[in-house]
Amino acid sequence: MERDTVAQSIRDRWTVGDTEDDQCDRIPQSRSNRDVADPATHLTRDPAHVPEQITYISPPPGASFSDTDFILVSLPPSTHPSASLHGQTSCLLRGGAYKHILATPGFPCAPTFPSSSSPVYIIAPSRHGLGLGMFATCDLEIGAHILTERPLTVTPTTIRMPVFAAELDRSNVRGEERRKAIMGEWERRFLDPVFNGMGKEEKEAFAGLANCHAEGECGMVLGVIRTNGFEVEGVREDEEDEGVDGEGGEYAGVCRDMCRANHRSFAIQFNLHSCSPSADRLFDVPSFSFQLRATRFIKAGEEISVSYCTVLDPAVERQSYLTSYGFTCTCTACLPPTHASDTRRALLRSSIDEIDDTFDEWLADPLLADDFVLKSSLRWIRVIEKEGLEASDVYRHHLHALVRACVALGDEEGVMRYGRTLGLWWLGQSGREDMLKMGDVKYLRGRPDWGMRVWEEHVEE
Ligand SMILES: C[S@@+](CC[C@H](N)C(=O)[O-])C[C@H]1O[C@@H](n2cnc3c(N)ncnc32)[C@H](O)[C@@H]1O
């Protein structure tokens, strides 16, 4: 799966009522920077059986249910020891997703990286007037673990109520009124029970989160989910699906602390562009928890930011996602008139396609300078760092090219330098500690491509 940034974007596609045929919609979710499929395509999944109510509440082990049934359940099971230690999530899941979770190897287990007893962050008013925000209490290196959190809720990002929609049609309810009616009904039938299923303390935490849709457009529960939902990666209806039709995620999670992280639209360093997060999150199904990690060095006291949008997208598209959150991004990369940053981001995106060809050409051609690949990728890395896009997948691609080049040259120092950063990138993005081996000379020396481009010196006798 290609990830432009692990700070999965929060994206709102609440478009019910755009066409009379629309019977489902999408609520906000943090995505992996992939486009969201037309909700209509999702409607074909199982036209025969579309429950319009919650079908089961906490089914006992072994209960049978269909893939499309709606199940209200607390996860992990309250009997599991880690549930009391790390909290529980009030979930609304389709049967297929629930089966998928239950079948995940290791589920339910305690989080691998539990939050520290002395947190490395505090929640405090943002200095940029964005409400509350999350601040580092100490210096955080790239890859540093910031927190692990069980979401308060996990709910579907699409839902379908064809019978209810047909009733509206019969009553000639159209346009905005129809859209609001569907949202209201969705909330009443599906989301309010999720809220009611939470404990007192969790309810208070949820209701206290930001809600930029408070002005009567929808109720509190839907408003909070729309303002705070992060994509719950890895929770899906079946094995083949990576989100809806291989695109956006199917479930949104709301967290007590992680949802206080604002979208980055402020520069912390002179000449550093924004729409460029300093942290990113991932969801771990076995422990049913999110992890937040630094994607670049964060100084003590600095506001920790995530991205609500796809950072390599053009500014206009980024802005259109952000309107759902009730603000316009005023960062240097978003503001007209130059949009020079758009050009840089587009070039960065396309630079990925050239990496392999450049590398193969260099490997085969002894006339090319030894630092041919290094120079090329280092040039892109300077652009990435200037744009503040270290969380982006493009950074990983170029770091990887540098490591491969150093391996081919048998350059131990280079391998340690770039491999370490690459390993930390992986740690920051996916929690994979095993990738730290990318900075381990002993490991890399054992690879067949070590010293592959060291040409034998031809010494005249
Ligand atoms: C997920 S919440 C973030 C935490 C929030 N600031 C709070 O007080 O809880 C999203 C909301 O925060 C605000 N926000 C986040 N990033 C922002 C930004 N870059 N500019 C303006 N408002 C922002 C918007 O009101 C948005 O709807």
The ligand as an SDF file (V2000), in Angstrom:
LIG
                    3D

 27 29  0  0  0  0  0  0  0  0999 V2000
   -9.2950   16.8630   15.5520 C   0  0  0  0  0  0  0  0  0  0  0  0
   -9.6900   18.4340   16.1910 S   0  0  0  0  0  0  0  0  0  0  0  0
   -8.0980   18.9760   16.7410 C   0  0  0  0  0  0  0  0  0  0  0  0
   -8.1040   19.4050   18.1900 C   0  0  0  0  0  0  0  0  0  0  0  0
   -8.8440   20.6610   18.4910 C   0  0  0  0  0  0  0  0  0  0  0  0
   -8.0390   21.8470   18.2470 N   0  0  0  0  0  0  0  0  0  0  0  0
   -9.3800   20.6740   19.9000 C   0  0  0  0  0  0  0  0  0  0  0  0
   -9.4410   21.7610   20.5120 O   0  0  0  0  0  0  0  0  0  0  0  0
   -9.7670   19.6430   20.3950 O   0  0  0  0  0  0  0  0  0  0  0  0
   -9.9850   19.3080   14.7030 C   0  0  0  0  0  0  0  0  0  0  0  0
  -10.4350   20.7350   14.8820 C   0  0  0  0  0  0  0  0  0  0  0  0
   -9.3460   21.5430   15.3670 O   0  0  0  0  0  0  0  0  0  0  0  0
   -9.2720   22.7810   14.6690 C   0  0  0  0  0  0  0  0  0  0  0  0
   -8.0360   22.8050   13.8660 N   0  0  0  0  0  0  0  0  0  0  0  0
   -7.1530   21.8140   13.7320 C   0  0  0  0  0  0  0  0  0  0  0  0
   -6.1160   22.1860   12.9710 N   0  0  0  0  0  0  0  0  0  0  0  0
   -6.3560   23.4400   12.5750 C   0  0  0  0  0  0  0  0  0  0  0  0
   -5.6580   24.3790   11.7480 C   0  0  0  0  0  0  0  0  0  0  0  0
   -4.5160   24.0840   11.1640 N   0  0  0  0  0  0  0  0  0  0  0  0
   -6.1970   25.6160   11.5620 N   0  0  0  0  0  0  0  0  0  0  0  0
   -7.3660   25.9410   12.1540 C   0  0  0  0  0  0  0  0  0  0  0  0
   -8.0920   25.0930   12.9440 N   0  0  0  0  0  0  0  0  0  0  0  0
   -7.5980   23.8560   13.1600 C   0  0  0  0  0  0  0  0  0  0  0  0
  -10.4980   22.8350   13.7750 C   0  0  0  0  0  0  0  0  0  0  0  0
  -11.5130   23.4670   14.4840 O   0  0  0  0  0  0  0  0  0  0  0  0
  -10.8390   21.3620   13.5800 C   0  0  0  0  0  0  0  0  0  0  0  0
  -12.2060   21.1800   13.3000 O   0  0  0  0  0  0  0  0  0  0  0  0
  1  2  1  0
  2  3  1  0
  2 10  1  0
  3  4  1  0
  4  5  1  0
  5  6  1  0
  5  7  1  0
  7  8  2  0
  7  9  1  0
 10 11  1  0
 11 12  1  0
 11 26  1  0
 12 13  1  0
 13 14  1  0
 13 24  1  0
 14 15  1  0
 14 23  1  0
 15 16  2  0
 16 17  1  0
 17 18  1  0
 17 23  2  0
 18 19  1  0
 18 20  2  0
 20 21  1  0
 21 22  2  0
 22 23  1  0
 24 25  1  0
 24 26  1  0
 26 27  1  0
M  CHG  2   2   1   9  -1
M  END
$$$$
